[in-house]
Amino acid sequence: MRKAMAFCLQGATLVACTRHLKNNLTQYCQDVVGMSRQSRSAVVDAFFGEAGLVTVPDVTAFDAELTKVCDGVLSNMPDKLRQHIDNRYTCISYRLFDSNGSK
């Protein structure tokens, strides 16, 4: 589908919707990382819950909330998950963690 969209809409920026990002994160936590339902729910809620990152009103609030998420929920998560989040849910110019999975 991505190849078809790239061909038909040449030059357009592909933007994933929050539903697909949430499903991707949930599936990765379960299938790849093997997290329990409770841990998986905490991570997904930190990003997509009622008070998650997707609800913040502006960039300043996003940065503050992102710091809380990294210091809180993500602080004791597996490196594999932190790298996944860093590669998909942050801006390319701003990485949450270094290549070793450390902040």
MODELLER restraints for C-alpha pairs under 7 A, 6 or more apart:
rsr = mdl.restraints
at = mdl.atoms
rsr.add(forms.Gaussian(group=physical.xy_distance, feature=features.Distance(at['CA:22:A'], at['CA:44:A']), mean=6.85, stdev=0.5))
rsr.add(forms.Gaussian(group=physical.xy_distance, feature=features.Distance(at['CA:22:A'], at['CA:48:A']), mean=6.71, stdev=0.5))
rsr.add(forms.Gaussian(group=physical.xy_distance, feature=features.Distance(at['CA:25:A'], at['CA:44:A']), mean=6.94, stdev=0.5))
rsr.add(forms.Gaussian(group=physical.xy_distance, feature=features.Distance(at['CA:26:A'], at['CA:40:A']), mean=6.74, stdev=0.5))
rsr.add(forms.Gaussian(group=physical.xy_distance, feature=features.Distance(at['CA:26:A'], at['CA:44:A']), mean=6.59, stdev=0.5))
rsr.add(forms.Gaussian(group=physical.xy_distance, feature=features.Distance(at['CA:29:A'], at['CA:35:A']), mean=5.61, stdev=0.5))
rsr.add(forms.Gaussian(group=physical.xy_distance, feature=features.Distance(at['CA:29:A'], at['CA:40:A']), mean=5.99, stdev=0.5))
rsr.add(forms.Gaussian(group=physical.xy_distance, feature=features.Distance(at['CA:33:A'], at['CA:81:A']), mean=6.74, stdev=0.5))
rsr.add(forms.Gaussian(group=physical.xy_distance, feature=features.Distance(at['CA:42:A'], at['CA:73:A']), mean=6.94, stdev=0.5))
rsr.add(forms.Gaussian(group=physical.xy_distance, feature=features.Distance(at['CA:43:A'], at['CA:73:A']), mean=6.37, stdev=0.5))
rsr.add(forms.Gaussian(group=physical.xy_distance, feature=features.Distance(at['CA:45:A'], at['CA:52:A']), mean=6.03, stdev=0.5))
rsr.add(forms.Gaussian(group=physical.xy_distance, feature=features.Distance(at['CA:46:A'], at['CA:52:A']), mean=4.74, stdev=0.5))
rsr.add(forms.Gaussian(group=physical.xy_distance, feature=features.Distance(at['CA:46:A'], at['CA:53:A']), mean=6.56, stdev=0.5))
rsr.add(forms.Gaussian(group=physical.xy_distance, feature=features.Distance(at['CA:46:A'], at['CA:69:A']), mean=6.49, stdev=0.5))
rsr.add(forms.Gaussian(group=physical.xy_distance, feature=features.Distance(at['CA:47:A'], at['CA:53:A']), mean=4.70, stdev=0.5))
rsr.add(forms.Gaussian(group=physical.xy_distance, feature=features.Distance(at['CA:47:A'], at['CA:54:A']), mean=6.20, stdev=0.5))
rsr.add(forms.Gaussian(group=physical.xy_distance, feature=features.Distance(at['CA:48:A'], at['CA:54:A']), mean=5.72, stdev=0.5))
rsr.add(forms.Gaussian(group=physical.xy_distance, feature=features.Distance(at['CA:53:A'], at['CA:62:A']), mean=6.40, stdev=0.5))
rsr.add(forms.Gaussian(group=physical.xy_distance, feature=features.Distance(at['CA:53:A'], at['CA:65:A']), mean=6.54, stdev=0.5))
rsr.add(forms.Gaussian(group=physical.xy_distance, feature=features.Distance(at['CA:53:A'], at['CA:66:A']), mean=6.93, stdev=0.5))
rsr.add(forms.Gaussian(group=physical.xy_distance, feature=features.Distance(at['CA:56:A'], at['CA:62:A']), mean=5.72, stdev=0.5))
rsr.add(forms.Gaussian(group=physical.xy_distance, feature=features.Distance(at['CA:79:A'], at['CA:101:A']), mean=5.28, stdev=0.5))
rsr.add(forms.Gaussian(group=physical.xy_distance, feature=features.Distance(at['CA:82:A'], at['CA:101:A']), mean=6.54, stdev=0.5))
rsr.add(forms.Gaussian(group=physical.xy_distance, feature=features.Distance(at['CA:83:A'], at['CA:101:A']), mean=6.47, stdev=0.5))
rsr.add(forms.Gaussian(group=physical.xy_distance, feature=features.Distance(at['CA:86:A'], at['CA:95:A']), mean=5.97, stdev=0.5))
rsr.add(forms.Gaussian(group=physical.xy_distance, feature=features.Distance(at['CA:86:A'], at['CA:96:A']), mean=5.92, stdev=0.5))
rsr.add(forms.Gaussian(group=physical.xy_distance, feature=features.Distance(at['CA:86:A'], at['CA:97:A']), mean=6.81, stdev=0.5))
rsr.add(forms.Gaussian(group=physical.xy_distance, feature=features.Distance(at['CA:96:A'], at['CA:103:A']), mean=6.18, stdev=0.5))
rsr.add(forms.Gaussian(group=physical.xy_distance, feature=features.Distance(at['CA:97:A'], at['CA:103:A']), mean=4.35, stdev=0.5))
